[in-house]
Amino acid sequence: MAAKKPINTMISHGIAAQNRKARHDYAIGETVEAGLVLKGPEVKSLRHGRATLTEAWAGERDGELWLFNAYIPEYQGGVLSRFEPRAPRKLLLHKRQIRQLLGAITREGATLVPLNVHFNDRGRAKVTLGVGTGRKKEDKRHAIAERDWQRSKARLLRNKGKGDY
């Protein structure tokens, strides 16, 4: 019997890492897609889908936007070049977009929250940033109740014709 070929688990396009708690903790307004400056081993590690964005945030440094505290583990493929897993990474945006986002942060007291890291159709690593304002505990409870009600309503409508209530 022939040996099976190993399945390629690398991500060529699509979502590599997602911040699921961001939409729960923040009321996200506008979103923008930004490029990421990465080293080769960082891209390989991202393609394995092992990055974490739960504690990450974006901010200004020297008039540029940077992604802070995003965890991209070291690539275990025998590469000699090592990198810091939580190093700040530069975000690539147009100057007009940077001014607009920095204005929203300073005026409205909002936060730039990374929502996901994905690879576009050309294979480039991109991060989706959301301009978010923090939710209070009662707002989070209200959002959970609304989501549960929508789920129950959909279930009731789906089962309406079957005779089960």
Secondary structure, 3 states (H helix, E strand, C coil): CCCCCCCCCCCCCEEEEECCCHHHHEEEEEEEEEEECCCHHHHHHHHCCCCECCCCEEEEECCEEEEECCECCCCCCCCCCCCCCCCCEEEECCHHHHHHHHHHHHHHCCEEEEEEEEECCCCCEEEEEEEEEECCHHHHHHHHHHHHHHHHHHHHHHHHHHCCC
